[in-house]
Amino acid sequence: MEGRAHGDGGAAHTPSTPQEGKWPSMRVMFISHSSANDGFGGGELTLLNLIDRWRELRPEVDFFVVSRSPEGMMQAEFDRRGVSHRALPFDAWVLPMIRERPIDVIMTARMDSEAVSAIASLIREYEPDLVVTNTIVAPWGAIAAKMERVAHAWLVHEFGDLDHGLKFRIGRKRTFEDIGILSEVVVANSEAVRDHIAQWVDASKVTIAYPANDLPRARALAGNRRAEKAESPEVLRTVLVGRLGQSKGQWRLLRAIAALRGEGVQIAADLVGPAGSAELEEIHELIDVLGLSHCVTITGETDNPFAHMAEADVAVMASTCEAFGRVTLEYQALGVPVIAARSGANPELVTEGETGWLFEPDDISDLVRVLREAHEDRTELRRRGAAAARAVEERLENAYPVSDLIERLEQAVKTGSLPLRRLPNLTREWLNLPNVVERHRREVTAMQAAVHQSETWRAGRILVAPLRFIARLVRLR
């Protein structure tokens, strides 16, 4: 890589400067929480689309991505775009389960420390003008950027616990405080996320940018299937796209369909998205218990979910709390009205009575109500679908466009890495590591003592005693 001097002894990086409104050879390093080993999620797709959109607006900008190992589907996408990349092992600070065993804490801390050092080394080699952390999952790129005094931005795509059921290693409050402390810009992907993190992050650092979406591709892949489908006045066809799981709310839709079946209202559902074996078994069990096997299809993961969206009369967004809901925009772009839970960012994207319906996520009877309304009035269904298709274009052009985000990030490059006003909360965890090591030492000592006091150990000493005596005699000779 062509070098650009940082200065001596860790001096602040001097960013590229604009000439005639352009950024010559501006370099951006992304830190991705995932390499998409289990399929593409919203965070991964947002990163790829952001790179594409940024390149459209600033062709001269160069990108480098550090992602979490092992390598997965993201690497092929980086190669296809000509984006340099490196995969590194690191752990998360927002994760499904907190590690509590001392040995696990110690080994994780070692891996994360090595990741910070490796990222800092890559920063010195690549010399980016800006480091951008994608999702709240891991802070190691942010710490490395501060170490190397390079401007840092954080893309916050999620609540963490409210939407994905994740746990915060140092607590929710301290995590979001650190996101603000370690960043020059914090980018929320919706008004709902902005309002949530405003409790802990300096408002002057926060901006909103709706995720970049490739809606023309969605329309192209959907083709003309929606125009060709024959409507059935008896059956309302619904679709729910998303990973099968408790937080995505497939169970809400199934229970509502079962309730309406008792009224003689026929509704079919197509569940599209990946699933783990446990989640798949759970959803199959619920379908059997409710007697819905004749009207529910589990499509699973597919390269073209848009064809399934286009075949539906109405889409359902039943998640407990969506930070944004990119799939909602995809439904709308295909002219499919949306029934969405009144939580998270859904009220930003779905206008009650105009582009869809909203229901209370804790009230299955409310979902039953709106499904019944959609089933009974197909004219209104089509009207709201057409309104959704018009509204999605207006929203993406006028509300928090990606172009505004890019300008804000470029402004952060001009400002540079700001001095820390205080140490991040994560420091407390690191300072506690000697205590964790001492706990581990005591556990090992206790295990050894228990072994030495066991009957098996004593019997073994008695059995090998003659052999030890003979060995000593041999050495004396």
Secondary structure, DSSP 8 states (H G I E B T S, - for coil): -------STT--------BTTB-TT-EEEEEES---TT---HHHHHHHHHHHHHHHH-TT-EEEEEEESS--HHHHHHHHHT-EEEEE----SEESS---SHHHHHHHHHHHHHHHHHHHHHHHHH--SEEEEESSS--HHHHHHHHTT-EEEEEE---SHHHH--EETT-HHHHHHHHHHT-SEEEESSHHHHHHHTTTS-GGGEEE------HHHHHHHHTTHHHH----SSEEEEEEES--SGGGTHHHHHHHHHHHHTTT-EEEEEEES---HHHHHHHHHHHHHHT-TTTEEEEES-S-HHHHHHT-SEEEE--S--S--HHHHHHHHTT--EEEESSTTHHHH--BTTTEEEE-TT-HHHHHHHHHHHHH-HHHHHHHHHHHHHHHHHHHHHSS-HHHHHHHHHHHHHH-----SS--THHHHHHTHHHHHHHHHHHHHHHHHHHHTSHHHHHHHHHHHHHHHHHHHHHH-
